[in-house]
């Protein structure tokens, strides 16, 4: 039986918070090369706030759209930097995409990723190639949509999503940044992976584990 979407989303945010906490030093180190060196800490604060807020509620009894809107508010209230509005808008966009959904079908999972990517893109007015988190989120959304169109199962879909996101993040190493503090560096930003794209991959991997809970071996295959 397909799991309740709200249950999976609650598990997803728990996974994301833990994954970001584990990688925050690495993410901040990436940011130190082209930014303020605080990206990992900022993301940790934001997702810890979401985790705490959701722990106060009966997640399984919530509508998925309501859960995403609560996550958006918690993240925004705790993160005042540019990342706060970007992810808050992404989560709100995902809430709209999930309106009426109750089960964690492949279609719902693809809509979740598409919604987050669309919200971040709308808020930041960015595009692929700007050396931002969109260089991971846009390919991930495209991979999810393509997999859903051909009725791929969750495990196959998430493998394709992660492959696309990882390739997108890696591609930022050769880019000149068009947005954010890194844009001030010009060609000096070349050779450095964008921290936002790197954290997007961490988030997507944590999301994959939330939706693919069929056993240890499957989890390992998605890492």
MDAnalysis code that builds the backbone (N, CA, C; Angstrom):
import MDAnalysis as mda
import numpy as np

u = mda.Universe.empty(669, n_residues=223, atom_resindex=np.repeat(np.arange(223), 3), trajectory=True)
u.add_TopologyAttr("name", ["N", "CA", "C"] * 223)
u.add_TopologyAttr("resid", np.arange(1, 224))
u.add_TopologyAttr("resname", ["UNK", "UNK", "UNK", "UNK", "UNK", "UNK", "UNK", "UNK", "UNK", "UNK", "UNK", "UNK", "UNK", "UNK", "UNK", "UNK", "UNK", "UNK", "UNK", "UNK", "UNK", "UNK", "UNK", "UNK", "UNK", "UNK", "UNK", "UNK", "UNK", "UNK", "UNK", "UNK", "UNK", "UNK", "UNK", "UNK", "UNK", "UNK", "UNK", "UNK", "UNK", "UNK", "UNK", "UNK", "UNK", "UNK", "UNK", "UNK", "UNK", "UNK", "UNK", "UNK", "UNK", "UNK", "UNK", "UNK", "UNK", "UNK", "UNK", "UNK", "UNK", "UNK", "UNK", "UNK", "UNK", "UNK", "UNK", "UNK", "UNK", "UNK", "UNK", "UNK", "UNK", "UNK", "UNK", "UNK", "UNK", "UNK", "UNK", "UNK", "UNK", "UNK", "UNK", "UNK", "UNK", "UNK", "UNK", "UNK", "UNK", "UNK", "UNK", "UNK", "UNK", "UNK", "UNK", "UNK", "UNK", "UNK", "UNK", "UNK", "UNK", "UNK", "UNK", "UNK", "UNK", "UNK", "UNK", "UNK", "UNK", "UNK", "UNK", "UNK", "UNK", "UNK", "UNK", "UNK", "UNK", "UNK", "UNK", "UNK", "UNK", "UNK", "UNK", "UNK", "UNK", "UNK", "UNK", "UNK", "UNK", "UNK", "UNK", "UNK", "UNK", "UNK", "UNK", "UNK", "UNK", "UNK", "UNK", "UNK", "UNK", "UNK", "UNK", "UNK", "UNK", "UNK", "UNK", "UNK", "UNK", "UNK", "UNK", "UNK", "UNK", "UNK", "UNK", "UNK", "UNK", "UNK", "UNK", "UNK", "UNK", "UNK", "UNK", "UNK", "UNK", "UNK", "UNK", "UNK", "UNK", "UNK", "UNK", "UNK", "UNK", "UNK", "UNK", "UNK", "UNK", "UNK", "UNK", "UNK", "UNK", "UNK", "UNK", "UNK", "UNK", "UNK", "UNK", "UNK", "UNK", "UNK", "UNK", "UNK", "UNK", "UNK", "UNK", "UNK", "UNK", "UNK", "UNK", "UNK", "UNK", "UNK", "UNK", "UNK", "UNK", "UNK", "UNK", "UNK", "UNK", "UNK", "UNK", "UNK", "UNK", "UNK", "UNK", "UNK", "UNK", "UNK", "UNK", "UNK", "UNK", "UNK", "UNK"])
u.atoms.positions = np.array([
    [0.840, -1.205, 0.000],
    [0.000, 0.000, 0.000],
    [0.877, 1.257, 0.000],
    [0.483, 2.233, -0.784],
    [1.229, 3.488, -0.841],
    [1.038, 4.256, 0.463],
    [2.113, 4.733, 1.043],
    [2.061, 5.414, 2.338],
    [1.340, 6.744, 2.264],
    [0.896, 7.197, 3.437],
    [0.334, 8.533, 3.536],
    [1.409, 9.556, 3.188],
    [1.064, 10.510, 2.368],
    [2.015, 11.527, 1.953],
    [2.470, 12.367, 3.138],
    [1.539, 12.714, 4.013],
    [1.895, 13.534, 5.169],
    [2.923, 12.838, 6.052],
    [2.791, 11.521, 6.221],
    [3.758, 10.764, 7.019],
    [5.143, 10.816, 6.370],
    [5.180, 10.641, 5.060],
    [6.461, 10.683, 4.333],
    [7.087, 12.068, 4.397],
    [6.262, 13.099, 4.330],
    [6.793, 14.464, 4.382],
    [7.376, 14.762, 5.757],
    [6.716, 14.278, 6.805],
    [7.263, 14.458, 8.144],
    [8.604, 13.767, 8.287],
    [8.687, 12.535, 7.795],
    [9.955, 11.799, 7.808],
    [10.998, 12.508, 6.956],
    [10.558, 13.068, 5.837],
    [11.463, 13.774, 4.926],
    [12.147, 14.946, 5.622],
    [11.375, 15.770, 6.311],
    [11.982, 16.928, 6.971],
    [12.882, 16.509, 8.127],
    [12.546, 15.437, 8.789],
    [13.423, 14.906, 9.830],
    [14.753, 14.476, 9.210],
    [14.677, 13.748, 8.110],
    [15.886, 13.291, 7.412],
    [16.738, 14.462, 6.937],
    [16.073, 15.469, 6.358],
    [16.796, 16.626, 5.833],
    [17.547, 17.333, 6.959],
    [16.862, 17.565, 8.068],
    [17.495, 18.246, 9.192],
    [18.735, 17.497, 9.663],
    [18.612, 16.179, 9.802],
    [19.754, 15.384, 10.260],
    [20.893, 15.400, 9.236],
    [20.547, 15.307, 7.954],
    [21.572, 15.285, 6.905],
    [22.312, 16.616, 6.812],
    [21.573, 17.708, 6.919],
    [22.203, 19.030, 6.875],
    [23.097, 19.227, 8.097],
    [22.644, 18.754, 9.247],
    [23.448, 18.872, 10.464],
    [24.777, 18.135, 10.298],
    [24.733, 16.976, 9.662],
    [25.939, 16.171, 9.464],
    [26.908, 16.811, 8.468],
    [26.385, 17.594, 7.542],
    [27.229, 18.156, 6.473],
    [27.417, 19.666, 6.574],
    [26.950, 20.268, 7.653],
    [26.969, 21.732, 7.725],
    [28.383, 22.309, 7.670],
    [29.353, 21.643, 8.270],
    [30.729, 22.161, 8.235],
    [31.277, 22.143, 6.810],
    [30.990, 21.060, 6.095],
    [31.432, 20.969, 4.702],
    [30.767, 22.036, 3.847],
    [29.470, 22.241, 4.048],
    [28.744, 23.248, 3.264],
    [29.259, 24.655, 3.569],
    [29.560, 24.920, 4.819],
    [30.094, 26.235, 5.180],
    [31.494, 26.428, 4.616],
    [32.261, 25.343, 4.537],
    [33.599, 25.432, 3.943],
    [33.496, 25.762, 2.457],
    [32.549, 25.148, 1.762],
    [32.329, 25.479, 0.345],
    [31.950, 26.952, 0.219],
    [31.104, 27.414, 1.111],
    [30.655, 28.807, 1.076],
    [31.798, 29.758, 1.403],
    [32.737, 29.289, 2.212],
    [33.866, 30.146, 2.583],
    [34.729, 30.526, 1.388],
    [34.711, 29.693, 0.350],
    [35.538, 29.974, -0.828],
    [34.952, 31.074, -1.695],
    [33.608, 31.214, -1.667],
    [32.979, 32.187, -2.574],
    [31.899, 33.035, -1.906],
    [31.724, 32.875, -0.588],
    [30.653, 33.602, 0.094],
    [31.020, 33.953, 1.516],
    [30.033, 33.836, 2.412],
    [30.205, 34.260, 3.800],
    [30.599, 33.138, 4.758],
    [30.740, 31.938, 4.259],
    [31.138, 30.782, 5.067],
    [30.102, 30.390, 6.117],
    [28.839, 30.730, 5.866],
    [27.805, 30.417, 6.854],
    [26.652, 29.591, 6.291],
    [26.785, 29.108, 5.067],
    [25.655, 28.426, 4.431],
    [25.223, 27.189, 5.210],
    [26.166, 26.381, 5.649],
    [25.823, 25.171, 6.388],
    [25.107, 25.478, 7.685],
    [25.600, 26.470, 8.410],
    [24.984, 26.865, 9.680],
    [23.576, 27.403, 9.437],
    [23.428, 28.232, 8.414],
    [22.121, 28.805, 8.089],
    [21.108, 27.712, 7.749],
    [21.511, 26.773, 6.916],
    [20.617, 25.688, 6.536],
    [20.278, 24.808, 7.736],
    [21.243, 24.582, 8.594],
    [21.006, 23.788, 9.798],
    [19.966, 24.454, 10.694],
    [20.104, 25.746, 10.896],
    [19.147, 26.484, 11.727],
    [17.739, 26.391, 11.135],
    [17.636, 26.576, 9.832],
    [16.340, 26.556, 9.176],
    [15.642, 25.211, 9.287],
    [16.349, 24.142, 8.985],
    [15.715, 22.825, 8.993],
    [15.533, 22.269, 10.408],
    [16.376, 22.704, 11.353],
    [16.135, 22.346, 12.743],
    [14.828, 22.977, 13.213],
    [14.581, 24.205, 12.786],
    [13.341, 24.895, 13.158],
    [12.126, 24.170, 12.596],
    [12.238, 23.706, 11.360],
    [11.145, 22.950, 10.746],
    [10.916, 21.650, 11.516],
    [11.981, 20.954, 11.819],
    [11.891, 19.677, 12.546],
    [11.216, 19.866, 13.904],
    [11.607, 20.907, 14.605],
    [11.029, 21.184, 15.929],
    [9.553, 21.535, 15.820],
    [9.219, 22.367, 14.838],
    [7.826, 22.778, 14.670],
    [6.936, 21.585, 14.337],
    [7.399, 20.718, 13.465],
    [6.587, 19.558, 13.082],
    [6.486, 18.543, 14.211],
    [7.490, 18.500, 15.091],
    [7.460, 17.553, 16.211],
    [6.349, 17.892, 17.205],
    [5.847, 19.108, 17.133],
    [4.774, 19.542, 18.034],
    [3.396, 19.134, 17.522],
    [3.344, 18.586, 16.327],
    [2.060, 18.330, 15.675],
    [1.877, 16.859, 15.330],
    [0.635, 16.488, 15.139],
    [0.304, 15.147, 14.655],
    [0.394, 15.188, 13.134],
    [1.573, 14.920, 12.647],
    [1.846, 15.075, 11.225],
    [0.922, 14.208, 10.368],
    [0.678, 12.983, 10.802],
    [-0.121, 12.060, 10.000],
    [-1.553, 12.546, 9.800],
    [-2.026, 13.393, 10.715],
    [-3.402, 13.890, 10.619],
    [-3.503, 15.177, 9.797],
    [-2.370, 15.684, 9.329],
    [-2.355, 16.949, 8.592],
    [-2.498, 16.723, 7.098],
    [-3.062, 17.700, 6.430],
    [-3.053, 17.684, 4.967],
    [-1.635, 18.003, 4.514],
    [-1.121, 17.306, 3.488],
    [0.242, 17.565, 3.010],
    [0.493, 19.039, 2.683],
    [-0.487, 19.701, 2.088],
    [-0.308, 21.112, 1.747],
    [-0.118, 21.957, 3.000],
    [-0.897, 21.660, 4.050],
    [-0.752, 22.400, 5.306],
    [0.623, 22.165, 5.922],
    [1.091, 20.928, 5.855],
    [2.400, 20.598, 6.399],
    [3.493, 21.393, 5.695],
    [3.417, 21.475, 4.387],
    [4.438, 22.220, 3.636],
    [4.383, 23.709, 3.959],
    [3.196, 24.248, 4.165],
    [3.076, 25.666, 4.514],
    [3.626, 25.948, 5.905],
    [3.426, 25.019, 6.828],
    [3.996, 25.170, 8.167],
    [5.522, 25.117, 8.096],
    [6.049, 24.213, 7.291],
    [7.502, 24.122, 7.108],
    [8.053, 25.414, 6.520],
    [7.326, 25.976, 5.575],
    [7.752, 27.233, 4.945],
    [7.842, 28.347, 5.975],
    [6.824, 28.464, 6.821],
    [6.807, 29.525, 7.825],
    [7.923, 29.336, 8.848],
    [8.135, 28.093, 9.280],
    [9.180, 27.820, 10.269],
    [10.558, 28.142, 9.717],
    [10.792, 27.762, 8.473],
    [12.093, 28.024, 7.853],
    [12.321, 29.523, 7.706],
    [11.317, 30.217, 7.207],
    [11.451, 31.655, 6.979],
    [11.649, 32.416, 8.279],
    [10.928, 32.036, 9.320],
    [11.024, 32.733, 10.605],
    [12.377, 32.552, 11.273],
    [13.084, 31.488, 10.918],
    [14.371, 31.214, 11.569],
    [15.570, 31.627, 10.732],
    [15.362, 31.804, 9.432],
    [16.468, 32.151, 8.525],
    [16.142, 33.468, 7.821],
    [16.871, 34.506, 8.187],
    [16.606, 35.805, 7.594],
    [17.389, 36.075, 6.326],
    [18.395, 35.238, 6.064],
    [19.206, 35.444, 4.859],
    [18.394, 35.119, 3.617],
    [19.001, 35.304, 2.456],
    [18.295, 35.091, 1.194],
    [17.781, 33.664, 1.046],
    [18.473, 32.717, 1.660],
    [18.050, 31.322, 1.572],
    [16.679, 31.112, 2.195],
    [16.357, 31.864, 3.228],
    [15.074, 31.732, 3.905],
    [13.890, 31.959, 2.968],
    [13.802, 33.113, 2.330],
    [12.699, 33.352, 1.398],
    [12.689, 32.394, 0.213],
    [13.859, 31.974, -0.237],
    [13.918, 31.067, -1.383],
    [13.273, 29.723, -1.056],
    [13.696, 29.103, 0.033],
    [13.126, 27.802, 0.381],
    [11.694, 27.928, 0.887],
    [11.387, 29.008, 1.587],
    [10.010, 29.205, 2.040],
    [9.063, 29.282, 0.842],
    [9.470, 30.014, -0.178],
    [8.655, 30.099, -1.383],
    [8.581, 28.753, -2.086],
    [9.697, 28.028, -2.097],
    [9.703, 26.695, -2.690],
    [8.732, 25.760, -1.989],
    [8.703, 25.799, -0.660],
    [7.802, 24.931, 0.099],
    [6.341, 25.337, -0.106],
    [6.097, 26.630, -0.198],
    [4.722, 27.085, -0.440],
    [4.256, 26.698, -1.836],
    [5.165, 26.783, -2.785],
    [4.839, 26.356, -4.147],
    [4.541, 24.860, -4.173],
    [5.306, 24.092, -3.407],
    [5.068, 22.650, -3.318],
    [3.730, 22.372, -2.662],
    [3.361, 23.187, -1.673],
    [2.064, 23.027, -1.014],
    [0.933, 23.148, -2.037],
    [1.045, 24.126, -2.915],
    [0.038, 24.296, -3.957],
    [0.010, 23.100, -4.901],
    [1.203, 22.593, -5.216],
    [1.290, 21.457, -6.136],
    [0.702, 20.191, -5.522],
    [0.701, 20.112, -4.194],
    [0.228, 18.913, -3.502],
    [-1.202, 19.043, -2.996],
    [-1.871, 20.130, -3.327],
    [-3.247, 20.339, -2.881],
    [-4.124, 19.161, -3.306],
    [-4.772, 18.552, -2.333],
    [-5.652, 17.431, -2.620],
    [-4.974, 16.080, -2.602],
    [-3.653, 16.038, -2.614],
    [-2.924, 14.761, -2.595],
    [-2.927, 14.185, -1.180],
    [-3.046, 12.882, -1.070],
    [-3.033, 12.233, 0.235],
    [-2.045, 11.072, 0.308],
    [-1.686, 10.495, -0.815],
    [-0.804, 9.336, -0.843],
    [0.520, 9.676, -1.514],
    [1.581, 9.009, -1.075],
    [2.935, 9.296, -1.578],
    [3.192, 8.555, -2.883],
    [2.395, 8.848, -3.878],
    [2.576, 8.244, -5.192],
    [3.773, 8.865, -5.897],
    [4.228, 8.219, -6.950],
    [5.332, 8.786, -7.736],
    [4.930, 10.136, -8.301],
    [3.674, 10.272, -8.668],
    [3.189, 11.546, -9.205],
    [3.289, 12.648, -8.159],
    [2.916, 12.334, -6.922],
    [2.999, 13.323, -5.845],
    [4.449, 13.692, -5.546],
    [5.330, 12.706, -5.574],
    [6.743, 12.969, -5.315],
    [7.343, 13.869, -6.392],
    [6.979, 13.616, -7.645],
    [7.461, 14.458, -8.742],
    [6.908, 15.869, -8.610],
    [5.635, 15.979, -8.196],
    [5.024, 17.299, -8.021],
    [5.706, 18.070, -6.895],
    [6.108, 17.367, -5.850],
    [6.810, 17.991, -4.727],
    [8.112, 18.644, -5.196],
    [8.906, 17.914, -5.950],
    [10.186, 18.443, -6.426],
    [9.979, 19.575, -7.417],
    [9.027, 19.378, -8.328],
    [8.735, 20.430, -9.296],
    [8.282, 21.700, -8.592],
    [7.454, 21.545, -7.560],
    [6.964, 22.706, -6.826],
    [8.073, 23.469, -6.127],
    [8.971, 22.747, -5.459],
    [10.081, 23.408, -4.771],
    [10.956, 24.147, -5.778],
    [11.309, 23.473, -6.858],
    [12.164, 24.099, -7.875],
    [11.502, 25.329, -8.471],
    [10.212, 25.234, -8.754],
    [9.499, 26.366, -9.359],
    [9.429, 27.550, -8.407],
    [9.206, 27.276, -7.121],
    [9.132, 28.352, -6.147],
    [10.460, 29.061, -5.962],
    [11.528, 28.277, -5.867],
    [12.866, 28.870, -5.734],
    [13.197, 29.701, -6.962],
    [12.851, 29.179, -8.117],
    [13.138, 29.886, -9.369],
    [12.355, 31.193, -9.451],
    [11.099, 31.142, -9.059],
    [10.264, 32.340, -9.104],
    [10.763, 33.404, -8.141],
    [11.086, 32.995, -6.926],
    [11.519, 33.958, -5.916],
    [12.877, 34.564, -6.262],
    [13.795, 33.718, -6.713],
    [15.142, 34.199, -6.982],
    [15.343, 34.779, -8.359],
    [14.341, 34.620, -9.232],
    [14.439, 35.111, -10.618],
    [15.692, 34.581, -11.310],
    [16.044, 33.329, -10.970],
    [17.251, 32.754, -11.539],
    [16.956, 31.681, -12.566],
    [18.021, 31.091, -13.066],
    [17.890, 30.042, -14.070],
    [19.095, 29.112, -13.975],
    [19.022, 28.019, -14.686],
    [20.159, 27.112, -14.722],
    [21.357, 27.825, -15.354],
    [22.537, 27.621, -14.796],
    [23.735, 28.267, -15.316],
    [24.152, 29.494, -14.532],
    [23.334, 29.894, -13.537],
    [23.668, 31.061, -12.718],
    [24.622, 30.723, -11.577],
    [24.957, 29.449, -11.410],
    [25.786, 28.966, -10.295],
    [25.050, 29.162, -8.970],
    [23.874, 28.549, -8.888],
    [23.057, 28.601, -7.678],
    [22.461, 27.221, -7.418],
    [21.623, 27.135, -6.389],
    [20.945, 25.883, -6.068],
    [20.061, 25.396, -7.214],
    [19.646, 26.304, -8.098],
    [18.809, 25.907, -9.234],
    [19.541, 24.978, -10.194],
    [20.859, 25.022, -10.182],
    [21.615, 24.116, -11.052],
    [21.479, 22.668, -10.599],
    [21.000, 22.460, -9.382],
    [20.667, 21.109, -8.913],
    [19.162, 20.873, -8.950],
    [18.383, 21.876, -8.517],
    [16.932, 21.696, -8.422],
    [16.248, 21.564, -9.778],
    [16.649, 22.345, -10.753],
    [15.985, 22.263, -12.064],
    [16.219, 20.911, -12.734],
    [17.456, 20.414, -12.813],
    [17.650, 19.073, -13.386],
    [16.908, 17.991, -12.604],
    [16.853, 18.144, -11.278],
    [16.138, 17.166, -10.454],
    [14.656, 17.150, -10.800],
    [14.073, 18.334, -10.960],
    [12.651, 18.434, -11.309],
    [12.383, 17.860, -12.692],
    [13.284, 18.114, -13.617],
    [13.122, 17.578, -14.973],
    [13.211, 16.057, -14.966],
    [14.152, 15.526, -14.195],
    [14.311, 14.075, -14.110],
    [13.080, 13.435, -13.476],
    [12.528, 14.082, -12.454],
    [11.325, 13.560, -11.800],
    [10.148, 13.546, -12.762],
    [9.992, 14.626, -13.509],
    [8.886, 14.711, -14.464],
    [9.016, 13.654, -15.553],
    [10.215, 13.476, -16.052],
    [10.448, 12.478, -17.109],
    [10.177, 11.068, -16.591],
    [10.631, 10.784, -15.370],
    [10.413, 9.463, -14.785],
    [8.932, 9.214, -14.546],
    [8.235, 10.248, -14.090],
    [6.806, 10.092, -13.823],
    [6.020, 9.863, -15.108],
    [6.433, 10.531, -16.178],
    [5.736, 10.369, -17.460],
    [5.803, 8.935, -17.971],
    [6.893, 8.261, -17.664],
    [6.999, 6.876, -18.139],
    [6.728, 5.864, -17.025],
    [6.048, 6.355, -15.976],
    [5.551, 5.492, -14.899],
    [6.655, 4.715, -14.182],
    [7.784, 5.361, -13.989],
    [8.875, 4.735, -13.240],
    [8.487, 4.610, -11.768],
    [8.982, 3.577, -11.109],
    [8.744, 3.426, -9.686],
    [9.562, 4.424, -8.884],
    [9.252, 4.539, -7.591],
    [9.920, 5.532, -6.750],
    [11.435, 5.352, -6.710],
    [11.892, 4.111, -6.548],
    [13.330, 3.887, -6.430],
    [14.060, 4.310, -7.701],
    [13.532, 3.912, -8.864],
    [14.159, 4.303, -10.126],
    [14.086, 5.806, -10.321],
    [12.948, 6.395, -9.989],
    [12.787, 7.835, -10.151],
    [13.801, 8.602, -9.317],
    [13.989, 8.176, -8.067],
    [14.916, 8.899, -7.204],
    [16.366, 8.709, -7.624],
    [16.697, 7.550, -8.181],
    [18.058, 7.379, -8.708],
    [18.309, 8.385, -9.833],
    [17.336, 8.538, -10.707],
    [17.476, 9.478, -11.819],
    [17.539, 10.912, -11.312],
    [16.729, 11.215, -10.308],
    [16.722, 12.557, -9.721],
    [18.088, 12.889, -9.132],
    [18.628, 11.964, -8.353],
    [19.915, 12.217, -7.696],
    [21.060, 12.305, -8.692],
    [21.009, 11.481, -9.720],
    [22.049, 11.541, -10.761],
    [22.036, 12.911, -11.433],
    [20.831, 13.395, -11.749],
    [20.701, 14.705, -12.407],
    [21.145, 15.833, -11.487],
    [20.739, 15.765, -10.226],
    [21.094, 16.825, -9.276],
    [22.593, 16.858, -9.006],
    [23.195, 15.709, -8.847],
    [24.638, 15.654, -8.587],
    [25.433, 16.188, -9.774],
    [24.995, 15.832, -10.976],
    [25.677, 16.347, -12.171],
    [25.509, 17.854, -12.268],
    [24.319, 18.340, -11.951],
    [24.073, 19.774, -11.997],
    [24.918, 20.535, -10.997],
    [25.009, 20.001, -9.780],
    [25.829, 20.653, -8.754],
    [27.296, 20.659, -9.151],
    [27.773, 19.533, -9.676],
    [29.180, 19.441, -10.092],
    [29.498, 20.425, -11.204],
    [28.511, 20.687, -12.059],
    [28.743, 21.594, -13.191],
    [28.978, 23.026, -12.745],
    [28.545, 23.373, -11.525],
    [28.742, 24.754, -11.061],
    [30.210, 25.076, -10.843],
    [31.037, 24.049, -10.735],
    [32.467, 24.262, -10.508],
    [33.107, 25.065, -11.643],
    [32.585, 24.903, -12.850],
    [33.169, 25.578, -14.016],
    [32.438, 26.866, -14.385],
    [31.496, 27.291, -13.537],
    [30.682, 28.461, -13.856],
    [31.181, 29.743, -13.204],
    [30.889, 30.854, -13.868],
    [31.018, 32.176, -13.263],
    [29.658, 32.505, -12.670],
    [29.618, 32.902, -11.410],
    [28.337, 33.150, -10.745],
    [27.653, 34.395, -11.295],
    [26.330, 34.281, -11.470],
    [25.547, 35.416, -11.959],
    [24.755, 36.078, -10.839],
    [24.667, 35.392, -9.677],
    [23.872, 35.923, -8.575],
    [24.567, 35.700, -7.243],
    [24.149, 36.485, -6.251],
    [24.693, 36.327, -4.908],
    [26.081, 36.922, -4.750],
    [26.667, 36.693, -3.593],
    [27.994, 37.236, -3.296],
    [29.054, 36.696, -4.247],
    [28.870, 35.470, -4.672],
    [29.855, 34.866, -5.569],
    [29.965, 35.625, -6.882],
    [28.900, 36.334, -7.270],
    [28.917, 37.087, -8.528],
    [29.974, 38.194, -8.491],
    [30.303, 38.659, -7.298],
    [31.304, 39.722, -7.173],
    [32.709, 39.228, -7.491],
    [32.880, 37.920, -7.438],
    [34.214, 37.353, -7.666],
    [34.549, 37.199, -9.144],
    [33.533, 37.231, -10.000],
    [33.782, 37.028, -11.423],
    [34.403, 35.670, -11.678],
    [35.460, 35.645, -12.465],
    [36.094, 34.373, -12.834],
    [36.812, 33.707, -11.664],
    [36.997, 34.416, -10.571],
    [37.639, 33.804, -9.398],
    [36.742, 32.755, -8.746],
    [35.448, 32.771, -9.092],
    [34.529, 31.767, -8.555],
    [34.656, 30.437, -9.295],
    [35.301, 30.454, -10.453],
    [35.498, 29.218, -11.209],
    [36.398, 28.271, -10.410],
    [36.034, 27.012, -10.402],
    [36.805, 26.029, -9.650],
    [36.185, 25.688, -8.303],
    [35.084, 26.372, -7.963],
    [34.421, 26.132, -6.690],
    [32.975, 25.717, -6.929],
    [32.551, 24.658, -6.274],
    [31.161, 24.211, -6.357],
    [30.286, 25.165, -5.566],
    [29.139, 25.508, -6.120],
    [28.221, 26.391, -5.408],
    [27.674, 25.682, -4.174],
    [27.752, 26.303, -3.001],
    [27.281, 25.649, -1.774],
    [25.778, 25.394, -1.777],
    [25.011, 26.291, -2.413],
    [23.568, 26.087, -2.490],
    [23.205, 24.870, -3.311],
    [23.935, 24.651, -4.393],
    [23.707, 23.464, -5.214],
    [24.127, 22.214, -4.451],
    [25.231, 22.322, -3.702],
    [25.696, 21.177, -2.911],
    [24.686, 20.811, -1.826],
    [24.130, 21.815, -1.144],
    [23.142, 21.520, -0.103],
    [21.845, 20.998, -0.704],
    [21.516, 21.414, -1.926],
    [20.333, 20.881, -2.596],
    [20.470, 19.374, -2.807],
    [21.672, 18.924, -3.141],
    [21.904, 17.492, -3.311],
    [21.739, 16.764, -1.981],
    [22.244, 17.349, -0.910],
    [22.078, 16.760, 0.427],
    [20.591, 16.629, 0.746],
    [19.836, 17.671, 0.459],
    [18.389, 17.667, 0.712],
    [17.698, 16.586, -0.109],
    [18.026, 16.510, -1.376],
    [17.388, 15.539, -2.259],
    [17.717, 14.104, -1.850],
    [18.933, 13.861, -1.403],
    [19.282, 12.517, -0.925],
    [18.463, 12.153, 0.310],
    [18.278, 13.117, 1.196],
    [17.464, 12.872, 2.387],
    [15.997, 12.651, 2.009],
    [15.532, 13.357, 1.015],
    [14.174, 13.161, 0.521],
    [14.017, 11.766, -0.063],
    [15.015, 11.319, -0.809],
    [14.955, 9.999, -1.431],
    [14.795, 8.913, -0.376],
    [15.534, 9.019, 0.714],
    [15.448, 8.009, 1.769],
    [14.090, 8.035, 2.460],
    [13.449, 9.190, 2.498],
    [12.131, 9.288, 3.117],
    [11.062, 8.592, 2.291],
    [11.243, 8.588, 0.985],
    [10.233, 7.997, 0.103],
    [10.581, 6.576, -0.338],
    [11.787, 6.123, -0.010],
    [12.212, 4.773, -0.384],
    [12.681, 4.052, 0.865],
    [11.732, 3.584, 1.647],
    [12.025, 2.979, 2.948],
    [11.814, 1.475, 2.911],
    [12.262, 0.822, 1.856],
    [12.011, -0.610, 1.702],
    [13.128, -1.501, 2.246],
    [14.081, -0.897, 2.945],
    [15.127, -1.738, 3.531],
    [16.506, -1.142, 3.407],
    [17.427, -1.718, 4.159],
    [18.784, -1.193, 4.240],
    [19.484, -1.183, 2.900],
    [19.348, -2.254, 2.129],
    [20.046, -2.339, 0.854],
    [19.545, -1.259, -0.103],
    [18.254, -1.014, -0.086],
    [17.710, 0.015, -0.961],
    [18.232, 1.388, -0.547],
    [18.296, 1.623, 0.757],
    [18.818, 2.891, 1.252],
    [20.254, 3.101, 0.786],
    [21.055, 2.029, 0.882],
    [22.457, 2.135, 0.471],
    [22.559, 2.479, -1.027],
    [21.651, 1.920, -1.820],
    [21.710, 2.148, -3.271],
    [21.403, 3.567, -3.649],
    [20.745, 4.298, -2.751],
    [20.370, 5.673, -3.033],
    [21.376, 6.672, -2.484],
    [22.351, 6.215, -1.757],
    [23.334, 7.136, -1.169],
    [24.362, 7.564, -2.215],
])
